[in-house]
Structure formats: structure tokens, C-alpha cells
Amino acid sequence: MTIKIINFIEHGPEVLFNKISENLKKKKNIILDFHSLESLNYGFLEESIGKLLDSYTFEALQFKITFKNVDVGIKEMLAKIIKEKSL
């Protein structure tokens, strides 16, 4: 299942979080596609993808979620969120 992040920007992070969670519950592998996004609000990432780490361990998610077309700045923010949530 591919989820294009750009389609969720105007709907907010909770809608994206719910879409990802829904598919994880269905045991689907997920590709999060950041195509066309050169930057993204840190809070958006924290409230969507970061929030997943409140329900799942990093180890559980690393085999279920793949990131595609991620800009370097967004990669750095994701790494920071994962590090903070894993402490």
C-alpha cells in the first residue's frame, strides 16, 4: 500500500496517522511516498509518523513501513523523531 504524503498535508497529521494505523492493523506493508515534498513541518511528522511509535516499537515498524523519495531535511527530522521516541 503506497501512501502519498502530499495528499494528506491539507487534511492534517491525524488523518495521515489514522490511514497508516488502519493499514498496519490490516497487516499491510506500507510505503510512505514523500514525492514533491522538499520540506515538511516537524510537528506534522511528529503528530503523524512519530505518534506511531507511541503504539508500536521501532522494531515492529521498521519491517512494515518503507520510506520513498525522502528529502535530506525530512530524513533528518524523521531520524530525530525516532531517536526521541525510542528513548
Backbone hydrogen bonds, N-H to C=O, Kabsch-Sander energy under -0.5 kcal/mol:
donor,donor_aa,acceptor,acceptor_aa,energy
3,I,31,I,-3.3
4,K,2,T,-0.5
5,I,3,I,-0.8
5,I,33,D,-2.3
6,I,33,D,-0.5
7,N,4,K,-1.5
8,F,5,I,-2.3
9,I,5,I,-0.6
9,I,6,I,-0.6
11,H,8,F,-0.5
12,G,8,F,-1.5
16,L,12,G,-1.3
17,F,13,P,-2.9
18,N,14,E,-2.6
19,K,15,V,-2.1
20,I,16,L,-2.5
21,S,17,F,-2.8
22,E,18,N,-2.6
23,N,19,K,-1.7
24,L,20,I,-2.2
25,K,21,S,-2.5
26,K,22,E,-1.1
27,K,24,L,-1.8
28,K,23,N,-2.6
30,I,64,K,-3.5
31,I,1,M,-2.9
32,L,30,I,-0.5
32,L,66,T,-3.3
33,D,3,I,-2.7
33,D,31,I,-0.8
34,F,32,L,-0.6
34,F,68,K,-2.8
37,L,34,F,-2.0
38,E,36,S,-0.6
45,L,41,N,-1.8
46,E,42,Y,-2.6
47,E,43,G,-2.6
48,S,44,F,-0.9
49,I,45,L,-0.8
50,G,45,L,-2.6
51,K,46,E,-0.6
52,L,48,S,-0.6
52,L,49,I,-0.9
53,L,49,I,-0.6
53,L,50,G,-1.3
54,D,51,K,-1.6
55,S,52,L,-1.4
56,Y,52,L,-2.5
61,L,57,T,-1.9
62,Q,58,F,-2.5
63,F,59,E,-0.6
64,K,61,L,-1.4
65,I,61,L,-2.4
66,T,30,I,-2.9
68,K,32,L,-2.6
71,D,69,N,-0.6
75,K,71,D,-2.5
76,E,72,V,-2.2
77,M,73,G,-1.8
78,L,74,I,-2.6
79,A,75,K,-2.5
80,K,76,E,-2.1
81,I,77,M,-2.4
82,I,78,L,-2.6
83,K,79,A,-2.4
84,E,80,K,-2.6
85,K,81,I,-2.6
86,S,82,I,-1.6
87,L,83,K,-0.6
87,L,84,E,-0.8
